Amino acid sequence: MRAVLSKVTGGPETLVVEDIPSPEAKPGHAVISVKAVGVNFPDVLMIED
């Protein structure tokens, strides 16, 4: 699965898209497929520290 990762402090230009292993559900848990997400301005401020 593809994931957007924040590996270093900085603005949105520091975010990277990588393929990571798909999670597996543990007993009593579920994995939910997400088709789209949004990134808001406060989300960007959290990685700029």
N, C-alpha and C positions, 0 to 999 in steps of 0.2 A: 504494500500500500504506500501511497505517497503521503509525506508529512512536511509541513513547513516548520523548520526548526530555528530557534534563536540560540546560536552557539557562542556569540560574543555580544558585548554591550554595544549598542548603537541604534541607529534609526532603521527604518524598514528596509533599507538597502543591504543590511547585514543578514536578513533572513535568507535561508537556503531551503530549497525543496530537495528532499531525498527520499529514496525508497527505503522503507523499514519493514521488518517482519510484521505480519498481521497479528494482532493480539488473539489469544485463545481464551475462551471463557473458562473460569474455574467453576467447580461445583457450586450451584446456587447463584451464579452470576450470569449475565448475558452480554454479548457483544452486539452493538447496534451500528448498522452501516450508516455513515454520514455522506450525503451526496454533495453538499455545499456548506460553506461557513462564511461568516462575515468578520472583518477586522475593523474595529472602530478606532477613532483617534485616541481614546484613553488606553486601548490595548497597545498602541504604538508607544505611548509615553512610558508604559511599564518596562519596555525593553531598552529605552534610551538612557536610563539612569546614568 
